[in-house]
């Protein structure tokens, strides 16, 4: 077992020193600040004039940090020079209008926000819709996507999960490296993201941002000129480290080695910036990219910091924890069922499906040891962690860790609206926080077919609080041929997976049980302890009032 493998995560390495207070200036901000512990000199190079302004070491209380004497004017373009070498972008560049490798620009910190009445949303209760900015609209921009937020809200979801918007090289794509602090200019840049978030909040929608840490210290970024941002191992198969499901070959973040205090501060500052300056409600974390062996897991440190920040901001904020093999379990099982309708192992597959979409609330075995340790180490901040997500296929294809070919094969199986309705039913009522996609929730809905899917989503989301309230209760699964009956607490989900309808005997259900949702209401009937179902048409029954 190599040092990069997850089994060693429980062996606590000495780890970095405690978090530093850092300079009183906002970082990043108008006064240049940079972590360069190995540098002898650091200069700010002004792009307009070529002038070089020396930075000074902040002091022993913040080792490795350099700071300018004065602030730069808003709109100033600049770069850093380490020990007199060629200028390179600020690792914390907030704006890169001249390209991925061009100079950084000082942003105006003020924005005319209109969301004072927004106090956040409970991302562990509602459903999110994954939005890929590059494909969501023909324009592929944040402003164009914002024009569709009313349609998104009409689906009943609690918010949107944005695919990564961090700046990247157009020729190589995000796998070639991302500038974590900057918004991709082709998407509209930082102001466009602020406008998007402000409009989302006006529609009652939270915004979660996918943080692409997997690509944050790629070689082409040149961060090695400043300090040990990267660890010795890599995410990828070339050096014998743990293979990356996405096939990338980027260095790992240095979160537990010598000099790891700087990279940890770097990631914390990045998280704070999105939550504070962009009013984002949550961040999606790739737990595989953030694994470490330190005595204080980075995830725990970040959760504590975000918890404190949320208290200062006076609104709810969250960290969604995900990664390879965690949120795609539903997709994999459904693929097996739909790909072989006549399989003799149908009963076994149905039970697998029920176990995956109705998991008990427990410390699930698929969580890596570092995540389990982080959760235990940060009980006070546990409220900001949202775990055990369930993703629909397209929502899983666009995350940084997904192998494209495998996911394309899985997605190709689900081709009918009946199949989409089945997936939506299980994903939304599972109890775990669902992340939906625009293939199953087609917004904007422009015809009868797409309006039916959006209406079904809205119906299921309205039922989700009552179903989730019984998540801690045991699940009873009944299969008979191609029929599946999943019972937990007061909620029952029924489905016929074959090509012929069926009638189920459910006389044992309480007298106050009623049919609350049916994908095919004309073909579905519940009366006298008998439930008639059309093929591949999910139905939901509930006992008692729908209040949680």
SEBATOR-86508 format. One record per residue (C-alpha): residue number from 1; residue in one letter; x, y, z. Coordinates in nm, 2 decimals. Layout:
N
 pos code     xx     yy     zz
 NUM    a      X      Y      Z
...
END
This chain:
548
 pos code     xx     yy     zz
   1    x   0.00   0.00   0.00
   2    x   0.14   0.34  -0.10
   3    x   0.12   0.65   0.11
   4    x  -0.14   0.79  -0.12
   5    x  -0.38   0.50  -0.06
   6    x  -0.69   0.57   0.16
   7    x  -0.61   0.29   0.41
   8    x  -0.33   0.50   0.55
   9    x  -0.56   0.79   0.62
  10    x  -0.63   0.66   0.97
  11    x  -0.26   0.68   1.05
  12    x  -0.24   1.04   1.17
  13    x   0.07   1.21   1.04
  14    x   0.21   1.50   1.24
  15    x   0.05   1.74   0.99
  16    x   0.08   2.11   0.96
  17    x   0.09   2.37   1.24
  18    x  -0.24   2.53   1.34
  19    x  -0.41   2.78   1.11
  20    x  -0.24   3.12   1.10
  21    x  -0.43   3.45   1.15
  22    x  -0.29   3.58   0.82
  23    x  -0.27   3.94   0.74
  24    x  -0.56   4.17   0.84
  25    x  -0.60   4.26   0.47
  26    x  -0.87   4.06   0.28
  27    x  -0.69   3.79   0.08
  28    x  -0.70   3.80  -0.21
  29    x  -0.77   4.18  -0.22
  30    x  -0.62   4.51  -0.35
  31    x  -0.30   4.47  -0.15
  32    x  -0.09   4.19  -0.30
  33    x  -0.02   3.91  -0.07
  34    x   0.14   3.58  -0.16
  35    x   0.28   3.27   0.01
  36    x   0.63   3.20  -0.12
  37    x   0.83   3.04   0.16
  38    x   1.14   2.95  -0.05
  39    x   1.18   3.29  -0.21
  40    x   1.45   3.54  -0.14
  41    x   1.27   3.83  -0.31
  42    x   0.92   3.88  -0.44
  43    x   0.81   4.17  -0.66
  44    x   0.49   4.29  -0.80
  45    x   0.53   4.36  -1.18
  46    x   0.28   4.62  -1.31
  47    x   0.17   4.53  -1.66
  48    x   0.10   4.88  -1.78
  49    x   0.45   5.03  -1.69
  50    x   0.67   4.73  -1.62
  51    x   0.75   4.88  -1.28
  52    x   0.86   4.64  -1.01
  53    x   0.74   4.70  -0.65
  54    x   0.91   4.49  -0.37
  55    x   0.70   4.29  -0.13
  56    x   0.81   4.24   0.23
  57    x   0.79   3.93   0.46
  58    x   0.49   3.97   0.68
  59    x   0.67   3.84   0.99
  60    x   0.75   3.53   1.19
  61    x   0.38   3.49   1.30
  62    x   0.30   3.42   0.94
  63    x   0.60   3.24   0.79
  64    x   0.64   3.24   0.42
  65    x   0.39   3.52   0.35
  66    x   0.49   3.83   0.15
  67    x   0.29   4.15   0.14
  68    x   0.31   4.48  -0.05
  69    x   0.33   4.81   0.13
  70    x   0.04   4.96  -0.05
  71    x  -0.28   4.86  -0.22
  72    x  -0.32   4.86  -0.60
  73    x  -0.59   5.06  -0.77
  74    x  -0.90   4.87  -0.89
  75    x  -0.84   4.76  -1.25
  76    x  -0.46   4.73  -1.21
  77    x  -0.31   4.44  -1.40
  78    x  -0.01   4.28  -1.23
  79    x   0.21   3.97  -1.19
  80    x   0.46   3.83  -0.95
  81    x   0.83   3.78  -1.00
  82    x   1.01   3.54  -0.77
  83    x   1.38   3.60  -0.72
  84    x   1.40   3.82  -1.03
  85    x   1.26   3.55  -1.26
  86    x   1.00   3.59  -1.54
  87    x   0.66   3.72  -1.41
  88    x   0.39   3.47  -1.34
  89    x   0.02   3.51  -1.24
  90    x  -0.09   3.55  -0.88
  91    x  -0.18   3.20  -0.75
  92    x  -0.49   3.37  -0.61
  93    x  -0.58   3.56  -0.92
  94    x  -0.94   3.68  -0.90
  95    x  -0.96   3.80  -1.26
  96    x  -0.77   3.70  -1.57
  97    x  -0.90   3.91  -1.85
  98    x  -0.59   3.86  -2.07
  99    x  -0.60   3.48  -2.06
 100    x  -0.52   3.19  -1.84
 101    x  -0.14   3.27  -1.82
 102    x  -0.18   3.65  -1.83
 103    x  -0.17   3.91  -1.56
 104    x  -0.41   3.92  -1.27
 105    x  -0.65   4.22  -1.24
 106    x  -0.75   4.38  -0.91
 107    x  -1.13   4.36  -0.88
 108    x  -1.36   4.62  -0.73
 109    x  -1.49   4.45  -0.41
 110    x  -1.82   4.63  -0.42
 111    x  -2.13   4.47  -0.60
 112    x  -2.49   4.60  -0.58
 113    x  -2.63   4.29  -0.40
 114    x  -3.01   4.27  -0.36
 115    x  -3.03   3.95  -0.16
 116    x  -3.03   4.09   0.19
 117    x  -3.34   3.89   0.28
 118    x  -3.17   3.56   0.18
 119    x  -3.06   3.35   0.47
 120    x  -2.97   3.03   0.29
 121    x  -3.13   2.69   0.24
 122    x  -3.11   2.35   0.39
 123    x  -2.92   2.16   0.12
 124    x  -2.96   1.83   0.30
 125    x  -3.34   1.83   0.27
 126    x  -3.42   1.97  -0.08
 127    x  -3.31   1.86  -0.42
 128    x  -3.04   2.03  -0.64
 129    x  -3.03   2.06  -1.02
 130    x  -2.69   2.03  -1.17
 131    x  -2.62   2.30  -1.43
 132    x  -2.33   2.29  -1.67
 133    x  -2.28   2.65  -1.78
 134    x  -2.12   2.55  -2.11
 135    x  -2.42   2.34  -2.23
 136    x  -2.72   2.47  -2.03
 137    x  -2.78   2.75  -2.29
 138    x  -2.67   2.81  -2.65
 139    x  -2.47   3.10  -2.54
 140    x  -2.28   2.90  -2.27
 141    x  -2.26   3.20  -2.03
 142    x  -2.37   3.27  -1.67
 143    x  -2.59   3.56  -1.78
 144    x  -2.78   3.34  -2.03
 145    x  -2.81   3.06  -1.76
 146    x  -2.95   3.32  -1.52
 147    x  -3.24   3.39  -1.76
 148    x  -3.36   3.03  -1.70
 149    x  -3.36   3.04  -1.33
 150    x  -3.74   3.10  -1.31
 151    x  -3.78   2.77  -1.50
 152    x  -3.54   2.60  -1.26
 153    x  -3.74   2.73  -0.96
 154    x  -4.06   2.60  -1.12
 155    x  -3.93   2.24  -1.09
 156    x  -3.94   2.28  -0.71
 157    x  -3.57   2.22  -0.65
 158    x  -3.40   2.40  -0.36
 159    x  -3.11   2.52  -0.57
 160    x  -2.86   2.47  -0.85
 161    x  -2.52   2.30  -0.84
 162    x  -2.29   2.47  -1.09
 163    x  -2.03   2.27  -1.27
 164    x  -1.68   2.42  -1.22
 165    x  -1.65   2.78  -1.33
 166    x  -1.29   2.83  -1.24
 167    x  -1.06   2.97  -1.51
 168    x  -0.89   2.72  -1.74
 169    x  -0.68   2.70  -2.05
 170    x  -0.91   2.68  -2.35
 171    x  -0.66   2.45  -2.54
 172    x  -0.62   2.20  -2.27
 173    x  -0.94   2.22  -2.08
 174    x  -0.98   2.21  -1.70
 175    x  -0.77   1.89  -1.67
 176    x  -0.47   2.11  -1.77
 177    x  -0.51   2.31  -1.45
 178    x  -0.75   2.56  -1.31
 179    x  -0.71   2.90  -1.14
 180    x  -0.93   2.83  -0.84
 181    x  -1.00   3.19  -0.74
 182    x  -1.09   3.32  -1.09
 183    x  -1.41   3.28  -1.29
 184    x  -1.36   3.16  -1.65
 185    x  -1.39   3.47  -1.87
 186    x  -1.58   3.28  -2.14
 187    x  -1.85   3.22  -1.89
 188    x  -1.87   3.60  -1.82
 189    x  -1.61   3.64  -1.55
 190    x  -1.66   3.72  -1.18
 191    x  -1.93   3.99  -1.22
 192    x  -2.14   3.74  -1.42
 193    x  -2.12   3.49  -1.14
 194    x  -2.23   3.75  -0.88
 195    x  -2.52   3.85  -1.10
 196    x  -2.62   3.48  -1.13
 197    x  -2.61   3.42  -0.76
 198    x  -2.81   3.74  -0.69
 199    x  -3.08   3.64  -0.94
 200    x  -3.09   3.28  -0.80
 201    x  -3.16   3.41  -0.45
 202    x  -3.43   3.63  -0.59
 203    x  -3.60   3.32  -0.72
 204    x  -3.55   3.14  -0.39
 205    x  -3.27   2.92  -0.52
 206    x  -2.95   2.83  -0.34
 207    x  -2.62   2.81  -0.54
 208    x  -2.36   2.54  -0.49
 209    x  -2.03   2.57  -0.66
 210    x  -1.82   2.27  -0.77
 211    x  -1.47   2.33  -0.65
 212    x  -1.23   2.15  -0.89
 213    x  -0.95   2.08  -0.64
 214    x  -0.84   1.78  -0.85
 215    x  -0.68   2.02  -1.10
 216    x  -0.58   2.30  -0.86
 217    x  -0.20   2.23  -0.86
 218    x  -0.14   2.10  -1.21
 219    x   0.21   2.14  -1.34
 220    x   0.13   2.40  -1.60
 221    x   0.00   2.64  -1.34
 222    x   0.36   2.71  -1.22
 223    x   0.27   2.71  -0.85
 224    x   0.60   2.53  -0.78
 225    x   0.77   2.87  -0.84
 226    x   0.60   2.99  -0.51
 227    x   0.62   2.69  -0.28
 228    x   0.52   2.33  -0.22
 229    x   0.16   2.35  -0.32
 230    x   0.18   2.00  -0.46
 231    x   0.26   1.68  -0.28
 232    x   0.51   1.42  -0.41
 233    x   0.23   1.18  -0.53
 234    x   0.00   1.24  -0.82
 235    x  -0.37   1.17  -0.90
 236    x  -0.32   0.93  -1.18
 237    x  -0.17   0.60  -1.29
 238    x   0.18   0.72  -1.41
 239    x   0.36   0.71  -1.08
 240    x   0.20   0.41  -0.92
 241    x  -0.03   0.62  -0.70
 242    x  -0.39   0.54  -0.67
 243    x  -0.55   0.55  -1.02
 244    x  -0.78   0.84  -1.08
 245    x  -1.13   0.75  -1.21
 246    x  -1.11   1.05  -1.44
 247    x  -0.78   0.94  -1.58
 248    x  -0.60   1.27  -1.50
 249    x  -0.24   1.29  -1.40
 250    x  -0.23   1.60  -1.18
 251    x  -0.02   1.64  -0.86
 252    x  -0.19   1.60  -0.53
 253    x  -0.25   1.89  -0.31
 254    x   0.01   1.91  -0.03
 255    x  -0.22   1.89   0.27
 256    x   0.00   1.69   0.52
 257    x   0.36   1.73   0.41
 258    x   0.63   1.98   0.48
 259    x   0.50   2.33   0.40
 260    x   0.14   2.22   0.39
 261    x   0.02   2.52   0.59
 262    x   0.04   2.74   0.28
 263    x  -0.18   2.51   0.06
 264    x  -0.43   2.47   0.34
 265    x  -0.46   2.85   0.38
 266    x  -0.49   2.87   0.00
 267    x  -0.79   2.64  -0.01
 268    x  -0.95   2.79   0.30
 269    x  -0.92   3.14   0.15
 270    x  -1.07   3.02  -0.17
 271    x  -1.37   2.87   0.01
 272    x  -1.42   3.18   0.21
 273    x  -1.41   3.40  -0.10
 274    x  -1.69   3.22  -0.28
 275    x  -1.91   3.21   0.03
 276    x  -1.84   3.56   0.14
 277    x  -1.78   3.77  -0.18
 278    x  -2.00   3.58  -0.42
 279    x  -2.28   3.48  -0.17
 280    x  -2.25   3.12  -0.28
 281    x  -2.45   2.89  -0.04
 282    x  -2.23   2.58  -0.06
 283    x  -1.92   2.42  -0.22
 284    x  -1.90   2.07  -0.37
 285    x  -1.58   1.90  -0.25
 286    x  -1.40   1.62  -0.43
 287    x  -1.30   1.42  -0.12
 288    x  -1.06   1.21  -0.32
 289    x  -0.85   1.52  -0.40
 290    x  -0.85   1.64  -0.04
 291    x  -0.75   1.31   0.13
 292    x  -0.47   1.36   0.39
 293    x  -0.31   1.18   0.68
 294    x  -0.26   1.46   0.92
 295    x  -0.37   1.46   1.28
 296    x  -0.62   1.73   1.19
 297    x  -0.78   1.63   0.86
 298    x  -0.81   1.92   0.62
 299    x  -1.18   1.85   0.57
 300    x  -1.24   1.90   0.94
 301    x  -1.04   2.23   0.94
 302    x  -1.23   2.36   0.65
 303    x  -1.56   2.26   0.80
 304    x  -1.48   2.45   1.12
 305    x  -1.38   2.76   0.92
 306    x  -1.69   2.75   0.71
 307    x  -1.91   2.70   1.02
 308    x  -1.76   3.01   1.18
 309    x  -1.80   3.21   0.85
 310    x  -2.16   3.11   0.83
 311    x  -2.22   3.24   1.18
 312    x  -2.05   3.57   1.09
 313    x  -2.25   3.60   0.77
 314    x  -2.58   3.52   0.94
 315    x  -2.68   3.26   0.68
 316    x  -2.67   2.89   0.62
 317    x  -2.37   2.76   0.43
 318    x  -2.27   2.41   0.35
 319    x  -1.99   2.18   0.22
 320    x  -2.12   1.89   0.00
 321    x  -1.88   1.60   0.02
 322    x  -1.86   1.37  -0.29
 323    x  -1.61   1.17  -0.50
 324    x  -1.56   0.86  -0.71
 325    x  -1.79   0.57  -0.64
 326    x  -2.00   0.76  -0.39
 327    x  -2.30   0.93  -0.56
 328    x  -2.32   0.71  -0.87
 329    x  -2.44   0.39  -0.70
 330    x  -2.80   0.44  -0.80
 331    x  -2.69   0.49  -1.17
 332    x  -2.49   0.17  -1.17
 333    x  -2.77  -0.04  -1.02
 334    x  -3.04   0.10  -1.25
 335    x  -2.81   0.04  -1.55
 336    x  -2.79  -0.33  -1.46
 337    x  -3.17  -0.36  -1.43
 338    x  -3.26  -0.17  -1.74
 339    x  -2.99  -0.33  -1.96
 340    x  -3.12  -0.68  -1.91
 341    x  -3.50  -0.68  -1.87
 342    x  -3.52  -1.06  -1.88
 343    x  -3.23  -1.14  -1.65
 344    x  -3.29  -1.43  -1.41
 345    x  -3.12  -1.22  -1.13
 346    x  -3.39  -0.96  -1.15
 347    x  -3.50  -1.01  -0.78
 348    x  -3.14  -0.97  -0.67
 349    x  -3.10  -0.65  -0.88
 350    x  -3.42  -0.51  -0.74
 351    x  -3.30  -0.56  -0.39
 352    x  -2.97  -0.40  -0.48
 353    x  -3.17  -0.11  -0.61
 354    x  -3.37  -0.08  -0.30
 355    x  -3.06  -0.10  -0.08
 356    x  -2.89   0.18  -0.28
 357    x  -3.18   0.42  -0.30
 358    x  -3.31   0.36   0.05
 359    x  -2.99   0.35   0.25
 360    x  -3.02   0.36   0.63
 361    x  -2.87   0.67   0.80
 362    x  -2.54   0.53   0.91
 363    x  -2.17   0.58   0.88
 364    x  -2.16   0.43   0.53
 365    x  -1.87   0.21   0.43
 366    x  -1.80   0.40   0.11
 367    x  -1.69   0.70   0.30
 368    x  -1.31   0.72   0.30
 369    x  -1.14   0.70   0.64
 370    x  -1.02   1.06   0.62
 371    x  -1.38   1.18   0.58
 372    x  -1.50   0.97   0.87
 373    x  -1.22   1.11   1.09
 374    x  -1.29   1.46   0.98
 375    x  -1.66   1.43   1.07
 376    x  -1.58   1.29   1.41
 377    x  -1.31   1.56   1.47
 378    x  -1.55   1.84   1.39
 379    x  -1.88   1.76   1.56
 380    x  -1.94   2.13   1.63
 381    x  -1.92   2.20   1.26
 382    x  -2.09   1.88   1.14
 383    x  -2.40   2.08   1.04
 384    x  -2.22   2.23   0.74
 385    x  -2.13   1.88   0.60
 386    x  -2.37   1.73   0.35
 387    x  -2.28   1.37   0.26
 388    x  -2.41   1.06   0.08
 389    x  -2.54   1.24  -0.23
 390    x  -2.74   1.06  -0.50
 391    x  -2.67   1.18  -0.85
 392    x  -2.86   1.12  -1.17
 393    x  -2.65   1.02  -1.47
 394    x  -2.58   1.36  -1.64
 395    x  -2.52   1.52  -1.30
 396    x  -2.26   1.25  -1.25
 397    x  -2.10   1.28  -1.59
 398    x  -2.00   1.65  -1.54
 399    x  -1.82   1.61  -1.21
 400    x  -1.43   1.63  -1.22
 401    x  -1.38   1.26  -1.11
 402    x  -1.60   1.08  -1.36
 403    x  -1.47   0.86  -1.64
 404    x  -1.65   0.98  -1.95
 405    x  -1.68   0.66  -2.14
 406    x  -1.82   0.46  -1.85
 407    x  -2.08   0.72  -1.77
 408    x  -2.18   0.76  -2.13
 409    x  -2.25   0.39  -2.14
 410    x  -2.46   0.41  -1.83
 411    x  -2.66   0.71  -1.95
 412    x  -2.73   0.55  -2.28
 413    x  -2.95   0.29  -2.11
 414    x  -3.21   0.53  -1.97
 415    x  -3.38   0.65  -2.29
 416    x  -3.76   0.67  -2.22
 417    x  -3.95   0.92  -2.01
 418    x  -4.09   0.62  -1.81
 419    x  -3.73   0.53  -1.72
 420    x  -3.65   0.89  -1.63
 421    x  -3.96   0.90  -1.41
 422    x  -3.84   0.59  -1.23
 423    x  -3.50   0.73  -1.16
 424    x  -3.64   1.06  -1.04
 425    x  -3.87   0.87  -0.80
 426    x  -3.59   0.67  -0.64
 427    x  -3.34   0.95  -0.63
 428    x  -3.57   1.22  -0.48
 429    x  -3.74   0.99  -0.22
 430    x  -3.43   0.80  -0.12
 431    x  -3.36   1.02   0.18
 432    x  -3.01   1.11   0.07
 433    x  -2.97   1.46  -0.09
 434    x  -3.03   1.42  -0.46
 435    x  -2.86   1.61  -0.74
 436    x  -3.08   1.60  -1.05
 437    x  -2.98   1.67  -1.41
 438    x  -3.14   1.85  -1.71
 439    x  -3.18   1.52  -1.90
 440    x  -3.44   1.41  -1.64
 441    x  -3.56   1.76  -1.55
 442    x  -3.56   1.93  -1.88
 443    x  -3.57   2.31  -1.81
 444    x  -3.71   2.51  -1.96
 445    x  -4.01   2.29  -2.03
 446    x  -4.14   2.38  -2.38
 447    x  -4.38   2.10  -2.47
 448    x  -4.62   1.86  -2.31
 449    x  -4.36   1.59  -2.26
 450    x  -4.10   1.81  -2.08
 451    x  -4.37   1.98  -1.88
 452    x  -4.48   1.63  -1.76
 453    x  -4.13   1.55  -1.63
 454    x  -4.09   1.89  -1.46
 455    x  -4.44   1.85  -1.30
 456    x  -4.34   1.50  -1.18
 457    x  -4.02   1.64  -1.03
 458    x  -4.21   1.91  -0.85
 459    x  -4.46   1.65  -0.71
 460    x  -4.18   1.43  -0.58
 461    x  -3.98   1.72  -0.43
 462    x  -4.30   1.82  -0.23
 463    x  -4.32   1.46  -0.10
 464    x  -3.95   1.44  -0.01
 465    x  -3.96   1.60   0.34
 466    x  -4.22   1.34   0.46
 467    x  -4.02   1.06   0.32
 468    x  -3.69   1.18   0.45
 469    x  -3.83   1.22   0.80
 470    x  -3.84   0.83   0.83
 471    x  -3.49   0.78   0.69
 472    x  -3.37   0.63   1.02
 473    x  -3.63   0.35   1.00
 474    x  -3.56   0.01   0.86
 475    x  -3.65  -0.07   0.49
 476    x  -3.87  -0.36   0.39
 477    x  -3.82  -0.47   0.03
 478    x  -4.07  -0.70  -0.14
 479    x  -4.01  -0.84  -0.49
 480    x  -4.23  -1.07  -0.69
 481    x  -4.13  -1.12  -1.05
 482    x  -4.08  -0.78  -1.20
 483    x  -4.26  -0.59  -0.92
 484    x  -4.08  -0.39  -0.64
 485    x  -4.24  -0.26  -0.33
 486    x  -4.02  -0.06  -0.10
 487    x  -4.16   0.04   0.24
 488    x  -4.00   0.26   0.50
 489    x  -4.18   0.44   0.77
 490    x  -4.50   0.59   0.62
 491    x  -4.38   0.59   0.26
 492    x  -4.42   0.32   0.00
 493    x  -4.27   0.33  -0.35
 494    x  -4.41   0.07  -0.60
 495    x  -4.28  -0.01  -0.95
 496    x  -4.32  -0.27  -1.22
 497    x  -4.00  -0.30  -1.41
 498    x  -4.12  -0.54  -1.68
 499    x  -4.32  -0.47  -2.00
 500    x  -4.65  -0.58  -1.86
 501    x  -4.86  -0.42  -1.58
 502    x  -4.94  -0.59  -1.25
 503    x  -5.17  -0.58  -0.95
 504    x  -5.01  -0.59  -0.61
 505    x  -5.17  -0.71  -0.29
 506    x  -5.11  -0.44  -0.02
 507    x  -5.39  -0.52   0.22
 508    x  -5.15  -0.51   0.51
 509    x  -5.11  -0.13   0.47
 510    x  -5.29   0.09   0.73
 511    x  -5.64   0.21   0.65
 512    x  -5.53   0.57   0.62
 513    x  -5.28   0.49   0.34
 514    x  -5.35   0.67   0.02
 515    x  -5.20   0.71  -0.33
 516    x  -5.02   1.05  -0.33
 517    x  -4.84   1.03  -0.67
 518    x  -4.85   0.83  -0.99
 519    x  -4.65   0.88  -1.31
 520    x  -4.95   0.74  -1.50
 521    x  -5.25   0.84  -1.30
 522    x  -5.50   0.71  -1.55
 523    x  -5.35   0.36  -1.54
 524    x  -5.28   0.35  -1.17
 525    x  -5.54   0.26  -0.91
 526    x  -5.53   0.20  -0.53
 527    x  -5.85   0.06  -0.37
 528    x  -5.94  -0.21  -0.13
 529    x  -5.58  -0.31  -0.05
 530    x  -5.51  -0.36  -0.42
 531    x  -5.26  -0.15  -0.62
 532    x  -5.28  -0.17  -1.00
 533    x  -4.97  -0.04  -1.18
 534    x  -4.88   0.00  -1.55
 535    x  -4.53  -0.11  -1.66
 536    x  -4.25   0.12  -1.56
 537    x  -4.48   0.37  -1.40
 538    x  -4.38   0.44  -1.04
 539    x  -4.63   0.52  -0.78
 540    x  -4.60   0.66  -0.42
 541    x  -4.83   0.58  -0.13
 542    x  -4.82   0.75   0.21
 543    x  -4.98   0.67   0.54
 544    x  -5.12   0.96   0.75
 545    x  -5.06   1.33   0.70
 546    x  -4.78   1.44   0.47
 547    x  -4.62   1.67   0.72
 548    x  -4.27   1.55   0.83
END
